């Protein structure tokens, strides 16, 4: 009997039965780390499943893979390089950690220079990127802003001019700093937006638009060739993946807008979670236990999605961020050795903000035919100064939804019957600050990695995004010979000859 078969053979228990059988269940399945309380008690995990997943982890070499990840070994085998985002937080190969420290010192020096007026009067920042070059910085800016920042910052990723134009109409070109974030410094969408911003600056009378550009890239030579002065090019290592890059100089706009101290706190929180992931036994290792739950619901209960609901407006972008992190990392159909993956890969991650989501999608979660594991996030300290009843009601709604999903409610009226036994995990942050948010994001990164190891895939390449880009470039170049009739018809309808 292999390890997956042994896990599948475990008898299913209801959540009610698990709680009835173990008065210490909450204590056993809840953990405190870096200002976050993780409650896994409302999942179907039990001691037998935990034992089965630990044996699977041993067979998959998870402990060795964690060591390899955090020591800078080239675990991204398809691209022949390491995945060194933890080095950005101080945990990794000594040379990589030191290189990251030096590059951050360079970034902080530029922040100080801009604050001191080295580039003239700056009031506005336009941060251009896409994927991790935009999602990470925008999440941090939205989550950690307090409302009296020195600069007004807009993060633009979409090629749609409807995203950029309102910003250009609102900002003063003479007081705007353009930040271009692109690992390869070739990203088509980012550079179309960049040309539009520099054209706008020129039209508004800025005599040297390139004098107010900062480039964030793993290819500094390309940035200099494009026209950015070397003193305003902030490099980061090619071994840091785009969706893991917010810890590098990709976080420059965050450090500039929110302050270097906030950025340092973010790194410190991430490092705390790194240390926990590296050292904790698997029965106490929070990212690993989360991955065990993910695999149980995906593989054993055939759940195709996982829903994430932030009961805090400041974390509204977290589901979007996790979609890229998890689905781009683990949305694979091939194993690391090139063989086909014969079980489910990443679940589809989706979500929203409570309490809005309660009046939109929770009908399906409570009474629909799909079983959807739910993740709740909430913060004990409110992010506002309004009456306490706002935050009190918000948190109690969050807790009540988890309780209702689990317990349900029987009724003779089928329309009002709630089956219950629907799992959820709750992450309760003491406060939403740089340290807790850093730990939270690092938790999700390591959970994603643990899932990849259990599946046997490489989470650090993303070839699946390339084909659509290639075909879009062909259409842009006027080559539609290889397109299907439907696509050709759509193109001709949108752009008639």
N, C-alpha and C positions, 0 to 999 in steps of 0.2 A: 504494500500500500504506500503510494507516494504521499508527500506532505499535503498537497492540495486535497487529495482524496480523504485523508484523515480529518482535515478541517471540515470538509463537506459532510462527513459522516457524523459530526456532532449533532445531537438532537436539538431542535429549535425550542427555545423558551420564550415566553412572552415577557415583556418588560415588567408587567405586574408581578409575574411569578419570580423574576429575578430579584425584585425589591422585597417581596414577601419572604424569600428564602435567605436573605442576607441583610440584617439590620445595619451592617457596616458598609453597604455597597457604595454610598456616596463618598465615604472616606477612602475606600480602595480605588475608586475610579475618578478621583479629583486631585488636581495637582496645582501647586503655586510655583510660578517662575517669573521673575523679572517684572513683578507688578501685574501679572495676569493670572487669573484663576480659571483653570481648564476643567470643565465638568463633562466627563464622558459617561456618567452613570445612566443616562437615558438612552444609551445604545444597547444592543443585544450582546455585547461582549461579556464573556464570563471567564472563569479561570481555565476551563478546558480549551476554549478558543485561544486564549492568550498563550497557553502552552503550545498549542498547535502552530500558531504564527511564529513563536520564538524558534521552534524547530525548523520551520520554513526559512526563517531569517538566517539561521546557521547554515542551512543547505545552500542558500543563495550568497553566503559570504557577506552579509550586510555589515558586520562589525569591521571587516577588512576594507570594505568599500568606503565606510565612513572615515577610516584612517587615511585611505588613499585620497579622498576628497579634500580633507583638511590638511594634508601634507603636500599638496601640489603635484600629485602623480597625474600622468596624462590619461585620465579616465574617459575623456571624450575621444573614444577610439576612432570614430569615423572621420574626425578632423585632425587626429593626432596631436591633441594638446590637453592641458589641464583645464579645470573649471575653477578659477581662483577668486570667486567673489568673497569667500571667507578671508582671504588675504587682505582684502580692502578693509576688513574689520579687525585685522591684527592676528589672524590665526591661519597659518599656512607655512609654506617653505620660507626660510629666513630671508632669502634674497627677494622673494616676491613681496613679503611683508614690508621689507625696507624700501623697495621700489614704490609700493603704494603709499608709504608714509611720505617719501620725498615728493611724489606727485601731488599729494594733498597739501603739503607745505607750499608748493607752487600755486595751487588753487587758492589757498587762504591768503597768500600774498597779493594775488590779483583782486580778491574781494576787498582787502584793506585798501588797495590803491584806488579802486573805483569808489569806495566809500569816502575816500579822501579827495575825490574830485579829479583824479588823473585823466578821466575821459570827458571832463566837462560836467555840466549839470545833467544828472540822470534821474528821471522820475518813473520811467516806464521800462519794462523788460518784456521783450517778445522771445519766448523760448520755442524754437522750432525743432521738432523731432517726430518720430513715429514709433509705434511699438513700445519697447522698454525705454527708449530715449525720451518718451513723452509720458507714458502711463505712470512710471515711477515718480518722476518729479511732480506731476500734477496731483497724484494722490497725496504726497507729502505736503505740498502747498495747501491743499484743501483741508487736510486733517489738522495741520499744526498752526495755521494762521490765527492770529489773535485780533486782527483788525486795525492795528496801528503800524503796519509795516512801512518801512522807508520807501519801498518801491512797489508800484502796482505791476504785477506780473501776469501775463497771459501765456498759456501753453497752447500751441497750435500744432495739430498733427494732421488733420484731414486735408486732402488736396482740394476739397470743395471750398470755393471762394467765400461761401456763406459763413465759414468759420473765421477766416482771416479778415474780411472786409470790415466788420463792425469794430474790430480792434484798431485797425488803421484809422477809422473815422473818429475813434475816441482818444487815441494817443497823440502826443506831440512828437513829431518826427525828430525835432532838434534835441529832445530830451529822452530819446529811446535808445536802449541798448539791445542789439540783436544777438541772441545766443543760438548757435547752430549746433545741434547735438546729433551726430551721426557716426556710428562706430566705423563704418567703411568710408565715410565722407563721399558717398556716391548715391545716397538714397534719393530716388527720383522725386517723390512727393515733397520731401524736405527741401530740395533745392529749387523746385518750382516756387514754393512758398518763399524761399530766401530771395529769389530774384524779384518776386513781387514786392517784398519789403524794401529791398535796396532801391528798386525803381521808385517806390513811394517816397523814400527818403530824398532821392534826387529831385523828384518833382516838387517836394516841399522846401527845396533850397538847401539841403544839407550838402556841403561842399565835398565832404569825404565820408561817404557812408561806410566804407570799409574800415574807417578809423573807429567805428563803434560796433565792431563785430567781435564776439568771442566764439571760438570753435572748440567743441568737445569731441574728441575722436581718438580712435586707436591708430589712425593713419595721419599723423601730424604733417608729414611731407605733402600730402594731398591738400590739406587745409592751407598751407603756405602757398602752394601752387595756385590755389583758387583765389588767393589774394588777401588772406588774413595774416596780419603781422605775427611773426613767431612768438612775440612776447604775450600775445593773447590767444595762443593755441594751448589748450590744456589736454595732454594725452592721458590715456589709460591703457592698461594692458590688453592685448588681443585675447588673452585667456579669460577675460571677464565677458560673459555672454550678455547680449543686449538686454534681456529681460531680468538680468541680475545686476545691472550696471548702476542703479541709483546710488550705490555706496561709493562709486568712483567719482570722477569729476563730472559725470553726468548729473550729479547732484549740485553742481555749481550754482544754478539759479535758486536752489533751495537755500544754500549757505548764504548767498547774497541777499535774498529776500527776507529770510527768517533769522539769519545770524549764524555765524560759525559755531557758536556754542550749541545751538539746537542740532546742527549737523553732527557735531561730536557726540552729543547724547544719543542720537540715532545709531551711530556706529557702536557706541558702548552697549546699547541694548541688544543689537545684533550679535555682538561678541559674547554676551552673556548666554544667549541661546545657542550659539556655536559651541561654547564650552559644555553646556548641558547635553547637547546632542552627541558630543564627542565622548563624554564621560559617563553618562547615566546608563544603568542597566536597562535592558529593553522592557522590563516590567514597570519601569518608572520613567522611561524616556518619552517625553510628550510628543515630539514629531513622529516617533516610531509607532506609538500607540494610535495616533491619529491615522497613520497609514494602515495599520491593522484593521481599523474600523472601515476605512475606505475600501480595502480589498474584500472585507467580509461582505459589505453591501453590494459591491460591484460584481464580485465573482460568485458568491453563494446565494445572494438574494436577487441577483440580476437587475440591480438598480442602474439605470443608464444616466441618471443626472444626480447632482448634489446642489442644493439651494443654500445660498449664503445671504443672511439678512442682518444688516447693521442697524441696530437701534440707536443710531447716532448719526445725525445729518453729516457730520464731518467725515465719516467713513463711507459716504455714499459711492465713492469711486472704487471701493475695495473689490466688489464683485467683478468689475471690469478688469482690474489689475490681476485678479486670480484667474480669470479666463485665459489671459495670455500665459501667465506663469505655468498653469497646470496643463492646459490643452496644447500649448505649443511644445511643452517639454515632453508630455507623456501621451500625446495623441498619435501613437505610432502603430503600425501593423507588422513591424519586423523587429526581431530580437537583435541584441548587440552583436551577435555572431552571424547575422544575416538571414537566419531562418525565420519563417513566418511565426507571428504571435498567434497562439491558438486560444486566447481568452480575451476578455474585455480589456481595452486599454483605459485611458483616462475617462472618467465620467464627464458628461457635459456640465460645466459649472455655470450657474446662473444665480440671479438673486435680485435684491433691491433694498429699500430702506423701510424700516418700520417707523411709524405705524401705517404708512401708506400701503405697504404690501398686503397688510391684513385685509384691506378692502379691494384687493385686486386678484391675488393668486392663492390666498390661503384657503379658499373654497376647495380647490383641487387637493391641496396638501392634507386637508382634514377629511374629505369625503370622496375624493377621486379614486380611480382604480389604480393609479400609479403609486408605487412606494418610493418616496423621495426622502432620503436623509437630509435633515435640515441643520444648518449651523447658525446659531445666534451669536451676535457680538453686541456688547453693551459696555458702558463706561460709568463707573460709580459717581465720579465727580462731573457735574454738568459743565458744558462748554458755554454757558450763558449766565446772565444775571437776572433773568425773569423769575417770576414766582416759582417756588419750589414744586408746586403741583404739576408744572410742565414735566420736570424730570422724573418726579415720583410716578406720574402716570405712564411715562414712556417706559421706565424700567419694569413696572408691574405688568404692563402689556407684554413685554418681552418674556418675562418669566411665565406668565399665564399661557402664552402660546405653546411653550415647550411642555407645560403640564397637560394642556388639552390634547396635544398630539399624542402624548403617551397614554393618558387614562381614557380618553374618549368619553362617550356617554350613551348608554343604551336607551332606546325609545321604541314604543310600539309603532310609532309613525316612522316609516322607513326614510322619509325625507328629513327627519330630525335625528336620525341615528348616526352616531360618530363611532366608528369601529375602534379608534385608538391603536395602541401598540405601534405607533409611528415614531421612529427614532429622531433624536436631536442631540446636538452638542452645544454647550454654551461656553463662550469665552467672555469673562467679565474682567475688564481692565479697571485697575484702581483709578487711573487718570489717563487721559490721552495726551502724552507728551513724547518728546523725542525718544526717550529710553523705552517706553512701553511699545511705541509704534515700531521701533527698530527690532525689538524682540519678537513682535507679532509677525512682521514680514519675514524675518529669518526663520521663524517656526514654519511658515508656509513653504519657504524654499526647501527646508530639510524634509518636511513631510513629502513634498513632491519628489525629492531624491530617493527617499525610502520606498515610496511606491514604485519608482522606476526599478530599483534593485530587486524588489519582490517580483516584479514582472519580468525582469531580465532584459530591459531595454536601455538605450542610451538617451537620457533626457536632455543632452546638451547640444544636439543638432536640431535643425528645423527645416529639412529639405522640402517639406510639404508646402512651404509658402512660396517656393520658387516658380512652379509651373505657371500659376496665374500671372505672376510678374512677367514671365517670358512672353506669354500670349498677349498681355496688355502692351508690352513693348512692340510686338509685331504689328498690332493694330495701329499703334501710334506712328509706326514707320510706314503705314500704308500697305502692309503685307497681310492680306486676309485670305490668301489662297488656301491655307490649311484649315480655315474655320468651317464649322458646320453651317448649314443653311439657316438655322435659327439665328445664330450669331451674326451672320452676314446680313440678314434681314433687319435685325435690330440696329446695326450700325448704319445701314442705308436709310432707315427711318429717322434716326437721330440726326444724321448728317447727309441729307439728300444732295445729290450731285448738282 
